[in-house]
Amino acid sequence: MNPIKIIKDNLFIIITIALLISFHQLIDYRYGTESGTVDKVFDGDTILLDNGKVVRYAIVDTPERGEPLYEEARIRNKELVLGKTVVLKKNSWRNKDVYNRYIRLVYVDGQLVDDILIEEHLGKVYKYESNTKNN
């Protein structure tokens, strides 16, 4: 069969697929959606991605080192995300905190990690009024 005829006969499908891919990338850019693999878990609410970004979970605040449940939250976070591909969604009004960490909603296997940690009583809802800056 003639390759030019195949392309010509399927041109509509080829263009439609190309447009859908472009539209999907535009939506991801516009709404700040990206993905990455988790290389390191620092604690219950902060991770390092394979692209070098340090990400702070947007909603949950887990205990700090030395506080009760610190180790449990850190271990659970590792179980949930370490070595896995996560989807990050940009917080609607904050990009980074004062420690230069990206503030993101982090999803693993379609579930929001923040929600899991809160539901398991390993963290509480976090508010960012005084310790963040717009970037």
C-alpha positions as CSV (number, residue, x, y, z in Angstrom):
1,M,0.0,0.0,0.0
2,N,1.1,3.5,-0.7
3,P,2.3,5.3,2.5
4,I,1.2,8.7,1.1
5,K,-2.3,7.4,0.5
6,I,-2.4,6.0,4.0
7,I,-1.4,9.4,5.5
8,K,-3.8,11.2,3.2
9,D,-6.7,8.9,4.1
10,N,-5.9,9.3,7.9
11,L,-5.0,12.9,7.9
12,F,-8.0,13.9,9.9
13,I,-7.2,11.4,12.6
14,I,-3.6,12.4,12.7
15,I,-4.4,16.1,13.0
16,T,-7.1,15.4,15.7
17,I,-4.6,13.4,17.8
18,A,-1.9,16.1,17.5
19,L,-4.5,18.8,18.6
20,L,-5.6,16.7,21.5
21,I,-2.0,16.2,22.7
22,S,-1.3,20.0,22.3
23,F,-4.5,20.8,24.2
24,H,-3.7,18.5,27.0
25,Q,-0.2,20.1,27.4
26,L,-1.8,23.5,27.4
27,I,-4.2,22.5,30.1
28,D,-1.4,21.1,32.2
29,Y,0.7,24.3,31.8
30,R,-2.3,26.6,32.5
31,Y,-3.3,24.8,35.7
32,G,0.1,23.9,36.8
33,T,-0.1,20.1,36.6
34,E,3.1,18.1,36.4
35,S,4.4,14.8,37.4
36,G,7.7,13.3,38.7
37,T,9.2,10.4,40.6
38,V,9.8,10.8,44.3
39,D,13.6,10.3,45.0
40,K,13.5,11.2,48.7
41,V,11.1,11.7,51.6
42,F,12.4,14.3,54.1
43,D,9.5,14.0,56.6
44,G,5.7,13.6,56.6
45,D,5.0,16.5,54.3
46,T,8.1,17.3,52.2
47,I,9.6,15.3,49.3
48,L,12.3,15.6,46.7
49,L,11.5,14.8,43.1
50,D,13.8,13.3,40.4
51,N,13.9,16.8,38.7
52,G,15.4,18.3,41.8
53,K,12.3,20.1,43.1
54,V,11.6,20.1,46.8
55,V,7.9,19.9,47.3
56,R,5.9,20.8,50.4
57,Y,2.4,19.3,50.6
58,A,-0.2,22.1,50.3
59,I,-2.8,21.0,52.8
60,V,-1.3,18.8,55.5
61,D,1.1,19.7,58.4
62,T,2.8,16.7,59.9
63,P,4.8,16.7,63.2
64,E,8.4,18.0,63.2
65,R,11.4,16.0,64.3
66,G,11.2,15.3,68.0
67,E,7.4,15.7,68.2
68,P,5.0,12.8,68.7
69,L,4.1,10.9,65.5
70,Y,7.0,12.4,63.5
71,E,8.5,9.1,62.7
72,E,5.1,7.5,61.9
73,A,4.2,10.3,59.5
74,R,7.6,10.1,57.8
75,I,7.4,6.4,57.4
76,R,3.9,6.5,56.1
77,N,4.8,9.2,53.6
78,K,7.7,6.9,52.4
79,E,5.3,4.0,52.0
80,L,2.9,6.2,50.0
81,V,5.2,8.0,47.6
82,L,8.9,6.9,47.6
83,G,10.0,5.7,44.2
84,K,6.5,6.3,42.8
85,T,5.3,8.7,40.1
86,V,3.2,11.5,41.6
87,V,1.0,14.1,40.0
88,L,1.5,17.6,41.3
89,K,-1.2,20.3,41.0
90,K,-0.2,23.9,41.6
91,N,-1.8,25.6,44.6
92,S,-4.1,28.3,43.3
93,W,-2.5,31.2,45.2
94,R,0.9,30.2,46.4
95,N,3.9,28.8,44.5
96,K,6.6,28.6,47.1
97,D,7.1,28.9,50.8
98,V,9.7,30.9,52.7
99,Y,12.1,27.9,52.5
100,N,11.8,28.0,48.7
101,R,9.9,24.7,48.6
102,Y,7.2,24.3,45.9
103,I,3.7,24.1,47.5
104,R,1.7,21.5,45.7
105,L,-1.2,19.2,45.9
106,V,0.4,15.8,45.5
107,Y,-1.5,12.8,44.2
108,V,-0.4,9.2,44.1
109,D,-2.5,6.5,42.4
110,G,-5.2,9.1,42.1
111,Q,-5.4,9.9,45.8
112,L,-4.4,13.2,47.5
113,V,-1.5,12.3,49.8
114,D,-2.5,15.2,52.2
115,D,-5.9,13.6,52.7
116,I,-4.5,10.2,53.4
117,L,-2.2,11.5,56.1
118,I,-4.9,13.6,57.7
119,E,-7.4,10.7,57.6
120,E,-4.8,8.5,59.3
121,H,-4.3,11.2,62.0
122,L,-0.7,11.7,61.1
123,G,-1.1,15.4,60.3
124,K,-3.5,18.3,60.5
125,V,-4.8,20.9,58.0
126,Y,-2.1,23.5,57.4
127,K,-2.6,27.2,56.8
128,Y,-0.1,29.4,55.1
129,E,-0.9,33.0,56.1
130,S,2.3,34.1,57.8
131,N,5.0,31.7,56.5
132,T,4.7,32.0,52.7
133,K,5.4,34.3,49.9
134,N,4.0,34.6,46.4
135,N,6.4,33.5,43.7
